[in-house]
Amino acid sequence: MDGRPRSVAFCLVAQDTPPYCPIEMEVTVRSSTSSSSRVVVVVVVVVVVVVVVVVVVVVVVVAVIVVVVVAF
């Protein structure tokens, strides 16, 4: 633990073909931070991931509804 900030990249969208991680979020974490700050970073990351998942689900549901309405 040298106290220097290090950057941690979280992949928000992963795929099998290059680029493997088209949407990526970087979070700078200081090694010397207290455990409470790390908990805050983890909570922020979890909230961002949940929001992204919810947005994707909503977009898919709306797309399906539009396709069904157009089909009929």
ZILIN-V622412 format. One record per residue. N is the residue number from 1. D_FIRST is the distance of its C-alpha to the first C-alpha in Angstrom with 1 decimal. Layout:
N_D_FIRST ; N_D_FIRST
//
This chain:
1_0.0 ; 2_3.8 ; 3_5.6 ; 4_8.0 ; 5_10.1 ; 6_10.7 ; 7_14.1 ; 8_15.1 ; 9_18.8 ; 10_21.0 ; 11_24.4 ; 12_27.1 ; 13_30.0 ; 14_29.9 ; 15_32.9 ; 16_34.1 ; 17_35.3 ; 18_33.5 ; 19_31.9 ; 20_30.1 ; 21_28.3 ; 22_30.6 ; 23_29.0 ; 24_25.2 ; 25_23.0 ; 26_19.7 ; 27_17.3 ; 28_14.6 ; 29_11.5 ; 30_9.1 ; 31_5.5 ; 32_6.4 ; 33_9.8 ; 34_11.8 ; 35_13.2 ; 36_16.3 ; 37_15.1 ; 38_13.9 ; 39_17.3 ; 40_19.0 ; 41_17.5 ; 42_18.7 ; 43_22.0 ; 44_22.6 ; 45_22.0 ; 46_24.4 ; 47_26.9 ; 48_27.0 ; 49_27.5 ; 50_30.2 ; 51_31.9 ; 52_32.0 ; 53_33.5 ; 54_36.0 ; 55_37.1 ; 56_37.6 ; 57_39.6 ; 58_41.7 ; 59_42.4 ; 60_43.5 ; 61_45.7 ; 62_47.4 ; 63_47.9 ; 64_49.6 ; 65_51.8 ; 66_52.8 ; 67_53.7 ; 68_55.7 ; 69_57.5 ; 70_58.3 ; 71_59.5 ; 72_61.9
//
